[in-house]
Amino acid sequence: MSENKQIKIKTYGRGVEEVSGSLNCGTDYSLKYVEGDPLSVYRFYLTGENFSLEITPSRGLSIRDFTCQGRQMFWNAPLGNLSDPAVIDIEKSMLINGEPVKGTGWLEYFASHIEMLGLDNWGVPIEKNGRVLGLHGNASSIPVAESILEEKDDRVIISGAFYINDPNNVMQKEGRGPDYFKVEKNIEFYNEKPVLLIRDRISNISNEARFPDWGYHVQLHPEEGCRYLIPSKEVKERGRGIPEPGFEVWKKAKVPEVREERGFIHKNLLISDSVFPDGSKGVETLLHYKDGIGIKCIIPPSPYTMSWFSCGGKDGTEFMIPGTNRSPDKKLLQKNWDGVGPEIGASALDHDGDTDPGITQGVLEPGESMEVQIYLELLEKKEAEKLLEQIERYGSGVPSRN
């Protein structure tokens, strides 16, 4: 690369304007408004010869779409438009199978494909100190006001930061409590490699020790018969027992409007040395398509690791947005909830302590930081087959395979 370039771009708040340009490496960038989004919300795009990437600054600099060498890497989010952070209500009750459930408002804003969750609660809603901590927390709904786009060696990086204060607060409002976590987000991709890397740093900026209850979901693009594999010696179906062989295969919904969901909790993972670009340890997982192509998804060794399969649900009544005196209840899902991939966290999703005893997340003392990374790479057939053999050799967790 002949010359590095750094650009600051206002990505949320007053005075945001559409911008566009090109980097020295030939990558084009643009900040655009999308019809149907709130007027304050803009999306950020990076495009090159063999890829396109969409990022949502209004959702904590989350990833929405990524195509690589003509291949769609992520699912089609069931919600087409984004929400306005100024009016998001994390404590809101959604109707789930006709019953209001406190703290499930996050479902109404679920429109991205890789998101940080937490940081006071990344799991299902829970009551603590007389308050309901909402589903998946507020980290994925806090906007990043300014982003930095940078060329560096063989990479393009977009970065930004936001702060956590009240666990049910999204916007940085006057009169709020003090900030206690700072989140610094970095999204990197390589000009000549089919790779996407997310590096997030969580810092305790308070004056007391705090537990960073982080989580992530990665919603990859499923195809009938594809397999998502996590190398583990122990696995059980969420809320049930040992799954049947073949549980790692994704299938379409039997009834399109009825959403199906399966989750499998993995323990005793195959943790490999130096698999992240910086030399960190990680767990190499694989989404393997029937045509032999694969997506390698490296996740950090996490106390909670689940493989997640979902399908169907378009125009279904499982999730409903409560109506008012003037309007009826509204169906939430505009598309099928067709997705597959890992869901990881610092604690148990269901607050039942069902985590890997060999992997723990401690508190952060004042001034301490930690980093979480997620790595995605599109694999050709030979590379995918090699990783598949490695995972199956270690084990899928099902006794009949060990």
Buried (B, 14 or more C-beta within 10 A) or exposed (E): BEEEBEBEBBBBBEEBEEBEEEBEBEBEBBBEBEEEBBEBBBBBBBBBEBBEBBBBBBBBBBBBBBBBEEBEBBBBBBBEEBBBBBEBBBBBBBBBEEEEBBBBBBBBBBBBBBBBBBBBBBBBBBEEEEBBBBBBBBBBBBBBBBBBBBBEEEBBBBBBBBBBBBBBBBBBEEEEEEBBBBBBBBBBBBBEBBBBBBBBBBBBBBEEEBBBBBBBBBBBBBBEEBBBBBBBBBBBBBEEEBBEEEBBBBBBBEEBBBBBBBBBBBBBBBBBEEBBBEEBEBBBBBBBBEEBBBBBBBBBBBBBBBBBBBBBBBEBBBBBBBEEEEEEBEBBBBBBBBBBBBBBBBBBBBEEEBBBEEBEBEEBEEEBBBBBBBBBBBBEEEBBBEBBEBBEEBBBBBEEEE
